[in-house]
Amino acid sequence: MLLSFSLFKYSLVVGFLKKTATAGVIPARAAEEDVLFRLAHILIKELRVGIGVAADKKLGREDLLLFLGLLLKPYTPLRHLPFRVAINNFILMETLIRCSIDLRDEELLMLWREIR
């Protein structure tokens, strides 16, 4: 159903669509993805704080990698490709900016392999 009207020189069209899904029913895949996105946001916050602490302590490359491994360990469900890529990009950017350490992709891949 469409409604339209004009007010001065502006026109407004409002449409109503028929609801196809019942209220309160969320597909299982969507609910799982929502949980993973929330978990990813929590991890990003922890990484931001953790990398800041590492920068304050002036950790070296090896100690930083060990520290990142400890931070990533509780988040094994995020090791799958789309989340891992985004998290790795965040880690690479933050460690370069805050710690002046340019980590390699291979080093981060090893971290994810170790937490399985």
TARA-V190381 format. One record per residue. RES is the residue in three letters. PSI is psi in radians with two decimals (NA if undefined). OMEGA is omega in degrees with one decimal (999 if undefined). Layout:
BEGIN
RES&PSI&OMEGA ; RES&PSI&OMEGA
END
This chain:
BEGIN
MET&2.27&179.6 ; LEU&2.39&173.6 ; LEU&2.45&176.4 ; SER&2.60&174.9 ; PHE&2.81&-179.7 ; SER&2.45&177.4 ; LEU&2.00&-173.6 ; PHE&-2.10&-178.9 ; LYS&0.10&-178.6 ; TYR&2.53&175.6 ; SER&2.53&179.7 ; LEU&2.28&177.0 ; VAL&2.23&-179.8 ; VAL&2.31&179.7 ; GLY&2.58&177.7 ; PHE&2.26&179.9 ; LEU&2.63&177.2 ; LYS&2.34&-179.5 ; LYS&2.24&-176.7 ; THR&-0.43&-178.7 ; ALA&2.62&177.9 ; THR&2.62&-177.8 ; ALA&2.44&175.6 ; GLY&-0.07&-179.9 ; VAL&2.06&178.8 ; ILE&2.25&177.6 ; PRO&2.54&-175.2 ; ALA&-0.71&-179.3 ; ARG&-0.72&179.2 ; ALA&-0.70&179.1 ; ALA&-0.70&178.5 ; GLU&-0.75&178.8 ; GLU&-0.65&178.3 ; ASP&-0.74&178.4 ; VAL&-0.74&179.7 ; LEU&-0.67&177.2 ; PHE&-0.73&177.5 ; ARG&-0.73&178.5 ; LEU&-0.70&178.1 ; ALA&-0.70&178.5 ; HIS&-0.67&177.4 ; ILE&-0.78&178.8 ; LEU&-0.74&179.3 ; ILE&-0.72&177.4 ; LYS&-0.76&179.3 ; GLU&-0.69&178.2 ; LEU&-0.71&179.4 ; ARG&-0.81&179.2 ; VAL&-0.80&-177.9 ; GLY&-0.74&179.0 ; ILE&-0.58&174.2 ; GLY&-0.72&177.1 ; VAL&-0.75&178.8 ; ALA&-0.67&178.4 ; ALA&-0.72&178.3 ; ASP&-0.65&179.9 ; LYS&-0.10&-179.5 ; LYS&0.88&178.6 ; LEU&2.54&175.2 ; GLY&3.11&-176.3 ; ARG&-0.87&-177.2 ; GLU&-0.76&178.8 ; ASP&-0.64&177.3 ; LEU&-0.75&179.0 ; LEU&-0.71&176.6 ; LEU&-0.75&179.3 ; PHE&-0.75&177.8 ; LEU&-0.65&176.8 ; GLY&-0.69&177.6 ; LEU&-0.65&178.3 ; LEU&-0.63&-176.8 ; LEU&-0.40&-172.5 ; LYS&-0.78&-179.6 ; PRO&-0.11&-173.4 ; TYR&0.73&-179.0 ; THR&-0.54&178.4 ; PRO&-0.32&-178.2 ; LEU&0.12&-177.2 ; ARG&-0.14&179.7 ; HIS&2.70&-164.6 ; LEU&-0.96&-173.7 ; PRO&-0.72&-179.3 ; PHE&-0.71&-177.7 ; ARG&-0.71&-179.6 ; VAL&-0.82&-179.5 ; ALA&-0.74&-179.8 ; ILE&-0.73&177.2 ; ASN&-0.75&177.9 ; ASN&-0.72&178.0 ; PHE&-0.80&-179.7 ; ILE&-0.80&-179.7 ; LEU&-0.78&-178.4 ; MET&-0.84&-176.7 ; GLU&-0.72&-179.4 ; THR&-0.58&177.6 ; LEU&-0.78&-177.9 ; ILE&-0.85&-172.6 ; ARG&-0.64&-174.6 ; CYS&-0.15&-175.1 ; SER&0.63&176.9 ; ILE&2.13&-178.8 ; ASP&1.65&179.8 ; LEU&2.67&178.5 ; ARG&2.72&179.0 ; ASP&-0.64&-179.1 ; GLU&-0.65&179.5 ; GLU&-0.71&178.7 ; LEU&-0.63&177.1 ; LEU&-0.69&177.0 ; MET&-0.66&177.8 ; LEU&-0.80&-178.8 ; TRP&-0.62&179.5 ; ARG&-0.61&-177.8 ; GLU&-0.44&-175.3 ; ILE&0.00&-178.9 ; ARG&NA&999
END
